């Protein structure tokens, strides 16, 4: 497999000064993949902050129409763990 890449002059000069072009390319690709992974993670975090995660989303409305409030939940926890 062959790959042709156009590089800016300064990057091309840096590449030619490297001891191992193979090592330079591997490092560059690794850096690009890590940056891409970071962008995907940041996007997931951003989406999670905008709304609820899918599991949480599925519970919305489950208790609609009930007369439960925080005190009922606290009582439930006390009964269960104390």
Secondary structure, 3 states (H helix, E strand, C coil): CCCCCCCCHHHHHHHHHCCCHHHHHHHHHHHHHHHHHHHHHHHHHHHHHHCCCHHHHHHCCCCCCCCCCHHHHHHHHHHHHC
